[in-house]
Amino acid sequence: MHYRAMQLEDYDSVLALWQSIEGFYIYRVDDSFEGLRKFLQRNPHTNTIAEHNNQIIGSVLCGYDGRCAYFYHVCVRKDYRHQNIGKRMVERTIESLRKEGATHINLIAFKTNEIGNLFWHDLGWSLRDNANLYSYTLDSANTRSLTH
Ligand SMILES: CC(C)(COP(=O)(O)OP(=O)(O)OC[C@H]1O[C@@H](n2cnc3c(N)ncnc32)[C@H](O)[C@@H]1OP(=O)(O)O)[C@@H](O)C(=O)NCCC(=O)NCCS
């Protein structure tokens, strides 16, 4: 297994991976080629992919805004799960964030995502239940579609 930073050239492979993950939301603008280009330009070092036999089988998308880091699209292809690949990608991403001086990371795990919540809990992450998540849409073209 090889872990490395995500490159823009990985776009087709990572999009195919995200589309294969059950229960993922794919955003029309944010997850477009241009969306990833913008994201990687701002965050070139803090994203991780896992690669095996020249295939991308896992990803952690991570943005750091100078105060807080956020994780998105954390996933491992179904036939590669339970091999600590998710854990290793998270560790690699955390290491890259330490180098940038980040102090904390937030992410959204849907309440219905039992495995996702178990994963974060078992990795020692704290569940915040004292805050509400607010969203405000700036671009109505950024619709989302559920994978399956
Ligand atoms: C969540 C996900 C990324 C975990 O990837 P993974 O490579 O299988 O996870 P790991 O092997 O690194 O597991 C690390 C730990 O998480 C916990 N864990 C992972 N999957 C679990 C499961 N199905 N049930 C219970 N605990 C689980 C275990 O404690 C595990 O440690 P262990 O193997 O020593 O028991 C993967 O299941 C996935 O892609 N799910 C779909 C997408 C998703 O829900 N992403 C999270 C969005 S918030």
The ligand as an SDF file (V2000), in Angstrom:
LIG
                    3D

 48 50  0  0  0  0  0  0  0  0999 V2000
  -14.9930    4.6640    7.6750 C   0  0  0  0  0  0  0  0  0  0  0  0
  -13.9710    4.0090    6.7420 C   0  0  0  0  0  0  0  0  0  0  0  0
  -13.1810    5.1170    6.0400 C   0  0  0  0  0  0  0  0  0  0  0  0
  -13.0150    3.1540    7.5850 C   0  0  0  0  0  0  0  0  0  0  0  0
  -11.9780    2.6830    6.7360 O   0  0  0  0  0  0  0  0  0  0  0  0
  -11.1530    1.3360    7.1120 P   0  0  0  0  0  0  0  0  0  0  0  0
   -9.8790    1.3900    6.3420 O   0  0  0  0  0  0  0  0  0  0  0  0
  -12.0140    0.1500    6.9380 O   0  0  0  0  0  0  0  0  0  0  0  0
  -10.8970    1.5570    8.6600 O   0  0  0  0  0  0  0  0  0  0  0  0
   -9.6590    1.0050    9.5080 P   0  0  0  0  0  0  0  0  0  0  0  0
   -9.3550   -0.3980    9.0690 O   0  0  0  0  0  0  0  0  0  0  0  0
   -8.5380    1.9930    9.4310 O   0  0  0  0  0  0  0  0  0  0  0  0
  -10.3170    0.9790   10.9500 O   0  0  0  0  0  0  0  0  0  0  0  0
   -9.7700    1.6810   12.0310 C   0  0  0  0  0  0  0  0  0  0  0  0
  -10.6480    1.4300   13.2380 C   0  0  0  0  0  0  0  0  0  0  0  0
  -11.9560    1.9700   13.0310 O   0  0  0  0  0  0  0  0  0  0  0  0
  -12.9410    1.0840   13.5950 C   0  0  0  0  0  0  0  0  0  0  0  0
  -13.7990    0.5640   12.5270 N   0  0  0  0  0  0  0  0  0  0  0  0
  -13.5870    0.6490   11.1960 C   0  0  0  0  0  0  0  0  0  0  0  0
  -14.6040    0.0540   10.5180 N   0  0  0  0  0  0  0  0  0  0  0  0
  -15.4580   -0.4240   11.4460 C   0  0  0  0  0  0  0  0  0  0  0  0
  -16.6740   -1.1380   11.3890 C   0  0  0  0  0  0  0  0  0  0  0  0
  -17.2300   -1.4990   10.2130 N   0  0  0  0  0  0  0  0  0  0  0  0
  -17.3000   -1.4630   12.5520 N   0  0  0  0  0  0  0  0  0  0  0  0
  -16.7540   -1.1280   13.7300 C   0  0  0  0  0  0  0  0  0  0  0  0
  -15.5980   -0.4290   13.8510 N   0  0  0  0  0  0  0  0  0  0  0  0
  -14.9550   -0.0950   12.7360 C   0  0  0  0  0  0  0  0  0  0  0  0
  -12.1670   -0.0320   14.2740 C   0  0  0  0  0  0  0  0  0  0  0  0
  -11.9050    0.3300   15.6240 O   0  0  0  0  0  0  0  0  0  0  0  0
  -10.8740   -0.0490   13.5090 C   0  0  0  0  0  0  0  0  0  0  0  0
   -9.7790   -0.5450   14.2510 O   0  0  0  0  0  0  0  0  0  0  0  0
   -9.4860   -2.1320   14.2910 P   0  0  0  0  0  0  0  0  0  0  0  0
   -9.4010   -2.5780   12.8620 O   0  0  0  0  0  0  0  0  0  0  0  0
   -8.2100   -2.2200   15.0270 O   0  0  0  0  0  0  0  0  0  0  0  0
  -10.6650   -2.7460   14.9850 O   0  0  0  0  0  0  0  0  0  0  0  0
  -14.6640    3.0650    5.7040 C   0  0  0  0  0  0  0  0  0  0  0  0
  -15.5160    2.1660    6.3810 O   0  0  0  0  0  0  0  0  0  0  0  0
  -15.4830    3.8120    4.6600 C   0  0  0  0  0  0  0  0  0  0  0  0
  -14.9660    4.2120    3.6240 O   0  0  0  0  0  0  0  0  0  0  0  0
  -16.7940    3.9980    4.9370 N   0  0  0  0  0  0  0  0  0  0  0  0
  -17.6720    4.6920    3.9690 C   0  0  0  0  0  0  0  0  0  0  0  0
  -17.3970    6.1710    3.9300 C   0  0  0  0  0  0  0  0  0  0  0  0
  -17.5630    6.8020    5.2950 C   0  0  0  0  0  0  0  0  0  0  0  0
  -18.5160    6.5260    6.0110 O   0  0  0  0  0  0  0  0  0  0  0  0
  -16.6090    7.6840    5.6460 N   0  0  0  0  0  0  0  0  0  0  0  0
  -16.6510    8.4110    6.8820 C   0  0  0  0  0  0  0  0  0  0  0  0
  -17.4780    9.6260    6.6830 C   0  0  0  0  0  0  0  0  0  0  0  0
  -17.6560   10.5120    8.1960 S   0  0  0  0  0  0  0  0  0  0  0  0
  1  2  1  0
  2  3  1  0
  2  4  1  0
  2 36  1  0
  4  5  1  0
  5  6  1  0
  6  7  2  0
  6  8  1  0
  6  9  1  0
  9 10  1  0
 10 11  2  0
 10 12  1  0
 10 13  1  0
 13 14  1  0
 14 15  1  0
 15 16  1  0
 15 30  1  0
 16 17  1  0
 17 18  1  0
 17 28  1  0
 18 19  1  0
 18 27  1  0
 19 20  2  0
 20 21  1  0
 21 22  1  0
 21 27  2  0
 22 23  1  0
 22 24  2  0
 24 25  1  0
 25 26  2  0
 26 27  1  0
 28 29  1  0
 28 30  1  0
 30 31  1  0
 31 32  1  0
 32 33  2  0
 32 34  1  0
 32 35  1  0
 36 37  1  0
 36 38  1  0
 38 39  2  0
 38 40  1  0
 40 41  1  0
 41 42  1  0
 42 43  1  0
 43 44  2  0
 43 45  1  0
 45 46  1  0
 46 47  1  0
 47 48  1  0
M  END
$$$$
